[in-house]
Amino acid sequence: MENKIPLPTDSIYKFYALFGLLVFVFCVGATIYISRSTNDLIFTSSIEYETLKAIEKPTTVEVAKREGIEKRVEVALADKTFFLRALGVIAALGMLTMAYGFLKWHREIQPIQDETARLQLAKLRHEVRALSENNSPE
């Protein structure tokens, strides 16, 4: 199996930045999924609840179903609140990790790599000039 996306392993700060970005994107997707699934549950439960509520003389089974639906919606809303808060904390940690990694990479690692590239280019130009001078016919 070939790795189609090359992972940057040359700097720990680059890894921090990309890992933080991955965590943040995961949290955004999870937030959308949780909200959507909770909304679907509430909408389907509300239809069933209103149907049972419209019955004038409900049986004990219908009353129990109605109470069960109320409890299911209550638990779903409580779970949604908890999960969204937890995802908010995780997303914030991901953003902090991402910011730390990008800043350290940009301020400490990248200038060194840029200087190294400039020096290599100057060295190559010097070598080419030296070769050109040695090989020129006189």
Residue frames as a rotation matrix with the C-alpha (Angstrom) as fourth column:
MET 1
0.583 0.813 0.000 0.00
0.813 -0.583 0.000 0.00
0.000 0.000 -1.000 0.00
GLU 2
-0.385 -0.745 0.544 1.47
0.749 -0.597 -0.287 3.30
0.539 0.297 0.788 -1.10
ASN 3
-0.101 0.280 -0.955 1.34
0.747 -0.613 -0.259 6.42
-0.657 -0.739 -0.146 1.01
LYS 4
0.108 0.231 0.967 -0.30
0.924 -0.382 -0.012 8.97
0.366 0.895 -0.254 -1.29
ILE 5
0.834 0.135 0.534 -0.09
-0.041 -0.951 0.305 11.83
0.550 -0.277 -0.788 1.21
PRO 6
-0.098 -0.942 -0.321 3.47
0.512 0.229 -0.828 12.42
0.853 -0.245 0.460 2.39
LEU 7
0.868 0.375 -0.325 3.56
0.450 -0.317 0.835 13.21
0.210 -0.871 -0.444 6.08
PRO 8
0.378 -0.765 0.521 6.05
-0.335 -0.638 -0.693 15.84
0.863 0.088 -0.498 7.17
THR 9
0.862 -0.127 -0.491 8.39
0.467 0.575 0.671 14.14
0.197 -0.808 0.555 9.60
ASP 10
0.001 -0.947 0.323 11.22
0.605 -0.257 -0.754 16.65
0.796 0.196 0.572 9.40
SER 11
-0.753 -0.225 0.619 9.97
-0.259 -0.763 -0.593 18.82
0.605 -0.606 0.515 12.30
ILE 12
-0.692 0.506 -0.515 8.06
0.722 0.501 -0.478 18.05
0.017 -0.702 -0.712 15.48
TYR 13
-0.643 0.448 -0.622 6.49
-0.069 -0.842 -0.535 21.50
-0.763 -0.301 0.572 15.24
LYS 14
-0.660 0.407 -0.631 5.11
-0.716 -0.090 0.692 20.68
0.225 0.909 0.351 11.79
PHE 15
-0.691 0.401 -0.602 3.66
0.362 0.912 0.192 17.51
0.626 -0.085 -0.775 13.27
TYR 16
-0.691 0.437 -0.575 2.06
0.520 -0.252 -0.816 19.50
-0.502 -0.863 -0.053 16.12
ALA 17
-0.669 0.415 -0.616 0.54
-0.552 -0.833 0.039 21.92
-0.497 0.367 0.786 13.64
LEU 18
-0.577 0.442 -0.687 -0.93
-0.581 0.369 0.725 19.24
0.574 0.818 0.044 11.41
PHE 19
-0.720 0.327 -0.612 -2.09
0.564 0.790 -0.240 17.08
0.406 -0.518 -0.753 14.31
GLY 20
-0.709 0.454 -0.540 -3.86
0.207 -0.598 -0.774 20.08
-0.674 -0.661 0.330 15.87
LEU 21
-0.604 0.476 -0.639 -5.49
-0.787 -0.479 0.388 20.81
-0.122 0.737 0.665 12.52
LEU 22
-0.661 0.331 -0.673 -6.65
-0.077 0.862 0.500 17.20
0.746 0.383 -0.545 12.24
VAL 23
-0.735 0.385 -0.558 -8.13
0.671 0.293 -0.681 17.27
-0.099 -0.875 -0.473 15.76
PHE 24
-0.673 0.477 -0.565 -9.92
-0.258 -0.867 -0.426 20.55
-0.693 -0.141 0.707 15.00
VAL 25
-0.580 0.453 -0.677 -11.41
-0.753 0.020 0.658 19.25
0.311 0.892 0.329 11.74
PHE 26
-0.720 0.310 -0.621 -12.52
0.359 0.932 0.049 16.05
0.594 -0.188 -0.782 13.51
CYS 27
-0.736 0.426 -0.526 -14.27
0.474 -0.230 -0.850 18.13
-0.483 -0.875 -0.032 16.19
VAL 28
-0.620 0.528 -0.581 -16.09
-0.680 -0.731 0.061 20.22
-0.392 0.433 0.812 13.59
GLY 29
-0.559 0.386 -0.734 -17.31
-0.459 0.593 0.662 17.06
0.690 0.707 -0.154 11.86
ALA 30
-0.733 0.261 -0.628 -18.32
0.588 0.707 -0.392 15.45
0.342 -0.657 -0.672 15.14
THR 31
-0.778 0.460 -0.428 -20.23
-0.009 -0.689 -0.724 18.58
-0.628 -0.560 0.540 16.17
ILE 32
-0.507 0.593 -0.625 -22.20
-0.858 -0.281 0.430 18.53
0.079 0.754 0.652 12.93
TYR 33
-0.576 0.259 -0.775 -22.92
-0.049 0.936 0.349 14.81
0.816 0.240 -0.526 13.31
ILE 34
-0.822 0.246 -0.514 -24.05
0.567 0.262 -0.781 15.12
-0.058 -0.933 -0.355 16.94
SER 35
-0.689 0.583 -0.431 -26.32
-0.394 -0.800 -0.452 18.07
-0.608 -0.142 0.781 16.21
ARG 36
-0.467 0.502 -0.728 -27.85
-0.808 0.091 0.581 16.38
0.358 0.860 0.363 13.20
SER 37
-0.627 0.219 -0.747 -28.45
0.206 0.972 0.112 13.03
0.751 -0.084 -0.655 14.90
THR 38
-0.828 0.348 -0.439 -29.97
0.423 -0.126 -0.897 14.69
-0.368 -0.929 -0.043 17.98
ASN 39
-0.597 0.622 -0.506 -32.24
-0.679 -0.728 -0.094 16.82
-0.427 0.287 0.857 15.81
ASP 40
-0.519 0.387 -0.763 -33.37
-0.502 0.584 0.638 13.75
0.692 0.713 -0.109 13.86
LEU 41
-0.756 0.203 -0.622 -34.18
0.541 0.729 -0.419 11.94
0.368 -0.654 -0.661 17.12
ILE 42
-0.770 0.466 -0.436 -36.14
0.088 -0.598 -0.797 14.92
-0.632 -0.652 0.419 18.45
PHE 43
-0.555 0.577 -0.599 -38.12
-0.829 -0.440 0.344 15.37
-0.065 0.688 0.723 15.23
THR 44
-0.491 0.380 -0.784 -39.09
-0.172 0.840 0.515 11.70
0.854 0.388 -0.347 14.98
SER 45
-0.769 0.182 -0.613 -39.87
0.628 0.399 -0.669 11.55
0.123 -0.899 -0.421 18.69
SER 46
-0.820 0.474 -0.322 -42.01
-0.269 -0.814 -0.514 14.69
-0.505 -0.335 0.795 18.57
ILE 47
-0.457 0.675 -0.579 -44.23
-0.735 0.080 0.673 13.22
0.501 0.733 0.460 15.87
GLU 48
-0.416 0.251 -0.874 -44.70
0.326 0.939 0.114 10.04
0.849 -0.237 -0.472 17.87
TYR 49
-0.872 0.042 -0.488 -45.20
0.468 -0.223 -0.855 12.04
-0.144 -0.974 0.175 21.09
GLU 50
-0.736 0.623 -0.264 -47.85
-0.627 -0.775 -0.079 14.30
-0.254 0.107 0.961 19.56
THR 51
-0.366 0.597 -0.714 -49.65
-0.423 0.577 0.699 11.26
0.829 0.557 0.042 18.15
LEU 52
-0.479 0.142 -0.866 -49.77
0.665 0.703 -0.252 9.66
0.574 -0.696 -0.431 21.59
LYS 53
-0.931 0.089 -0.354 -50.74
0.198 -0.692 -0.694 12.97
-0.306 -0.717 0.627 23.21
ALA 54
-0.692 0.687 -0.221 -53.74
-0.670 -0.498 0.550 13.33
0.268 0.529 0.805 20.90
ILE 55
-0.464 0.524 -0.714 -55.32
0.317 0.851 0.418 10.15
0.827 -0.032 -0.561 22.25
GLU 56
0.062 0.598 0.799 -58.15
-0.572 -0.635 0.519 11.15
0.818 -0.489 0.302 24.61
LYS 57
0.735 0.188 0.651 -58.12
-0.657 0.435 0.616 8.08
-0.167 -0.881 0.443 26.84
PRO 58
0.030 -0.811 -0.584 -54.63
-0.769 0.354 -0.532 6.57
0.638 0.465 -0.614 26.60
THR 59
0.852 0.132 -0.506 -53.90
0.129 0.885 0.448 3.12
0.507 -0.447 0.737 27.90
THR 60
0.807 -0.589 0.024 -51.13
-0.127 -0.134 0.983 2.54
-0.576 -0.797 -0.183 30.40
VAL 61
0.189 -0.744 0.641 -48.90
0.849 0.452 0.274 1.33
-0.493 0.492 0.717 27.57
GLU 62
0.367 0.014 0.930 -49.47
0.717 -0.641 -0.274 4.56
0.592 0.768 -0.245 25.64
VAL 63
0.969 -0.045 0.241 -48.79
-0.189 -0.767 0.614 6.65
0.157 -0.641 -0.752 28.76
ALA 64
0.561 -0.806 0.190 -45.59
0.234 0.374 0.897 4.70
-0.794 -0.459 0.398 29.34
LYS 65
0.169 -0.466 0.868 -44.55
0.985 0.102 -0.137 5.22
-0.025 0.879 0.476 25.70
ARG 66
0.698 0.162 0.698 -45.18
0.290 -0.955 -0.068 8.95
0.655 0.250 -0.713 26.02
GLU 67
0.911 -0.388 0.139 -43.11
-0.286 -0.352 0.891 9.14
-0.297 -0.852 -0.431 29.22
GLY 68
0.358 -0.797 0.486 -40.38
0.620 0.592 0.515 7.08
-0.698 0.117 0.706 27.56
ILE 69
0.334 -0.187 0.924 -40.29
0.841 -0.383 -0.382 9.49
0.425 0.905 0.029 24.62
GLU 70
0.910 0.015 0.414 -40.06
-0.140 -0.930 0.341 12.46
0.390 -0.368 -0.844 27.00
LYS 71
0.715 -0.673 0.189 -37.17
-0.083 0.187 0.979 10.80
-0.694 -0.716 0.078 28.85
ARG 72
0.295 -0.601 0.743 -35.41
0.888 0.460 0.020 9.87
-0.353 0.654 0.669 25.56
VAL 73
0.541 -0.044 0.840 -35.58
0.493 -0.793 -0.358 13.48
0.682 0.607 -0.407 24.36
GLU 74
0.946 -0.177 0.271 -34.39
-0.321 -0.607 0.727 14.77
0.036 -0.775 -0.631 27.74
VAL 75
0.513 -0.789 0.338 -31.41
0.269 0.522 0.810 12.39
-0.815 -0.325 0.480 27.73
ALA 76
0.321 -0.375 0.870 -30.60
0.946 0.076 -0.316 13.19
0.052 0.924 0.379 24.09
LEU 77
0.747 -0.004 0.665 -30.52
0.107 -0.986 -0.126 16.92
0.657 0.165 -0.736 24.84
ALA 78
0.850 -0.470 0.237 -28.36
-0.355 -0.179 0.918 16.40
-0.389 -0.864 -0.319 27.93
ASP 79
0.379 -0.719 0.583 -25.98
0.639 0.659 0.397 14.18
-0.669 0.222 0.709 25.94
LYS 80
0.507 -0.139 0.851 -25.84
0.749 -0.419 -0.514 16.73
0.427 0.898 -0.109 23.14
THR 81
0.899 -0.149 0.412 -24.93
-0.287 -0.911 0.297 19.49
0.331 -0.385 -0.861 25.58
PHE 82
0.659 -0.676 0.329 -22.21
-0.146 0.314 0.938 17.37
-0.738 -0.666 0.108 27.22
PHE 83
0.319 -0.549 0.773 -20.72
0.830 0.555 0.051 16.16
-0.457 0.625 0.633 23.93
LEU 84
0.659 -0.055 0.750 -20.69
0.499 -0.715 -0.490 19.64
0.563 0.697 -0.443 22.41
ARG 85
0.876 -0.378 0.300 -18.91
-0.482 -0.656 0.581 21.04
-0.023 -0.654 -0.756 25.45
ALA 86
0.470 -0.727 0.501 -16.39
0.148 0.625 0.767 18.20
-0.870 -0.286 0.401 25.41
LEU 87
0.366 -0.311 0.877 -15.80
0.929 0.177 -0.325 18.69
-0.054 0.934 0.353 21.69
GLY 88
0.890 -0.032 0.455 -15.37
0.042 -0.988 -0.150 22.42
0.454 0.152 -0.878 22.30
VAL 89
0.699 -0.672 0.243 -12.61
-0.442 -0.139 0.886 21.72
-0.562 -0.727 -0.394 24.82
ILE 90
0.255 -0.607 0.753 -10.93
0.558 0.728 0.398 19.21
-0.790 0.318 0.525 22.50
ALA 91
0.595 0.010 0.803 -11.22
0.755 -0.349 -0.555 21.61
0.274 0.937 -0.215 19.54
ALA 92
0.936 -0.273 0.221 -9.69
-0.325 -0.913 0.248 24.39
0.134 -0.304 -0.943 21.63
LEU 93
0.429 -0.813 0.392 -6.77
-0.159 0.360 0.919 22.12
-0.889 -0.457 0.025 22.54
GLY 94
0.298 -0.265 0.917 -6.39
0.861 0.489 -0.139 21.23
-0.411 0.831 0.374 18.88
MET 95
0.826 0.040 0.563 -6.34
0.349 -0.819 -0.454 24.90
0.443 0.572 -0.690 17.91
LEU 96
0.804 -0.574 0.158 -3.75
-0.503 -0.514 0.695 25.68
-0.318 -0.638 -0.701 20.60
THR 97
0.254 -0.710 0.657 -1.58
0.290 0.704 0.649 22.78
-0.923 0.026 0.384 19.46
MET 98
0.469 -0.004 0.883 -1.96
0.883 0.015 -0.469 23.91
-0.011 1.000 0.010 15.86
ALA 99
0.940 -0.095 0.327 -1.10
-0.057 -0.990 -0.125 27.54
0.336 0.099 -0.937 16.68
TYR 100
0.612 -0.753 0.240 1.90
-0.386 -0.019 0.922 26.52
-0.690 -0.658 -0.303 18.80
GLY 101
0.213 -0.530 0.821 3.22
0.601 0.733 0.317 24.21
-0.770 0.426 0.475 16.09
PHE 102
0.598 0.054 0.799 2.77
0.762 -0.348 -0.547 26.69
0.249 0.936 -0.250 13.25
LEU 103
0.951 -0.239 0.197 4.30
-0.277 -0.941 0.197 29.58
0.138 -0.242 -0.961 15.21
LYS 104
0.441 -0.832 0.337 7.33
-0.255 0.244 0.936 27.59
-0.861 -0.499 -0.104 16.38
TRP 105
0.236 -0.310 0.921 7.80
0.806 0.592 -0.008 26.13
-0.543 0.744 0.390 12.92
HIS 106
0.736 0.140 0.662 7.48
0.573 -0.649 -0.501 29.52
0.359 0.748 -0.558 11.23
ARG 107
0.894 -0.329 0.303 9.70
-0.414 -0.865 0.283 31.40
0.169 -0.379 -0.910 13.70
GLU 108
0.374 -0.788 0.490 12.38
-0.587 0.208 0.783 28.84
-0.718 -0.580 -0.384 14.55
ILE 109
0.074 -0.337 0.939 12.62
0.373 0.882 0.287 26.11
-0.925 0.329 0.191 11.93
GLN 110
0.722 0.328 0.610 11.67
0.662 -0.069 -0.746 27.81
-0.202 0.942 -0.267 8.67
PRO 111
0.871 -0.450 -0.196 14.21
-0.475 -0.874 -0.100 30.67
-0.126 0.181 -0.975 8.93
ILE 112
0.001 -0.890 0.456 17.00
-0.464 0.404 0.789 28.12
-0.886 -0.212 -0.412 9.37
GLN 113
0.105 0.101 0.989 15.77
0.647 0.749 -0.145 26.15
-0.755 0.655 0.014 6.35
ASP 114
0.956 0.254 0.149 15.52
0.282 -0.638 -0.716 29.35
-0.086 0.727 -0.681 4.30
GLU 115
0.567 -0.815 -0.124 19.06
-0.726 -0.565 0.393 30.40
-0.391 -0.133 -0.911 5.27
THR 116
-0.111 -0.583 0.805 20.37
-0.032 0.811 0.584 26.92
-0.993 0.039 -0.109 4.47
ALA 117
0.484 0.368 0.794 18.74
0.752 0.290 -0.592 27.07
-0.449 0.883 -0.136 1.04
ARG 118
0.982 -0.152 -0.112 20.22
-0.184 -0.903 -0.389 30.55
-0.042 0.403 -0.914 0.40
LEU 119
0.231 -0.959 0.163 23.69
-0.701 -0.048 0.712 29.38
-0.675 -0.279 -0.683 1.42
GLN 120
-0.026 -0.189 0.982 23.44
0.389 0.902 0.184 26.27
-0.921 0.387 0.050 -0.77
LEU 121
0.817 0.370 0.442 22.37
0.551 -0.274 -0.788 28.44
-0.170 0.888 -0.428 -3.70
ALA 122
0.790 -0.589 -0.171 25.29
-0.588 -0.807 0.063 30.85
-0.175 0.051 -0.983 -3.12
LYS 123
-0.014 -0.816 0.578 27.69
-0.376 0.540 0.753 27.89
-0.927 -0.206 -0.314 -2.87
LEU 124
0.241 0.180 0.954 26.36
0.687 0.662 -0.299 26.38
-0.685 0.727 0.036 -6.11
ARG 125
0.990 0.108 0.086 26.65
0.137 -0.721 -0.680 29.73
-0.012 0.685 -0.729 -7.91
HIS 126
0.459 -0.889 -0.003 30.23
-0.753 -0.391 0.529 30.07
-0.471 -0.240 -0.849 -6.67
GLU 127
-0.111 -0.492 0.864 31.07
0.040 0.866 0.498 26.55
-0.993 0.090 -0.076 -7.84
VAL 128
0.604 0.385 0.698 29.49
0.698 0.167 -0.696 27.16
-0.385 0.908 -0.168 -11.25
ARG 129
0.939 -0.309 -0.151 31.47
-0.341 -0.893 -0.294 30.40
-0.044 0.328 -0.944 -11.63
ALA 130
0.135 -0.942 0.308 34.66
-0.652 0.149 0.743 28.59
-0.746 -0.301 -0.594 -10.63
LEU 131
0.012 -0.072 0.997 33.98
0.476 0.878 0.058 25.82
-0.879 0.474 0.045 -13.15
SER 132
0.877 0.363 0.314 33.14
0.449 -0.386 -0.806 28.34
-0.172 0.848 -0.501 -15.84
GLU 133
0.721 -0.668 -0.183 36.39
-0.656 -0.744 0.127 30.23
-0.221 0.029 -0.975 -15.23
ASN 134
-0.089 -0.788 0.610 38.45
-0.397 0.589 0.704 27.04
-0.914 -0.180 -0.365 -15.27
ASN 135
-0.023 0.171 0.985 36.87
0.663 0.740 -0.113 25.72
-0.749 0.650 -0.130 -18.46
SER 136
0.858 0.359 -0.367 36.90
-0.003 -0.712 -0.702 28.98
-0.514 0.604 -0.610 -20.42
PRO 137
0.435 -0.720 0.540 39.32
0.899 0.318 -0.300 28.99
0.044 0.617 0.786 -23.38
GLU 138
0.585 -0.308 -0.750 42.04
0.146 -0.870 0.470 31.61
-0.798 -0.385 -0.464 -23.17
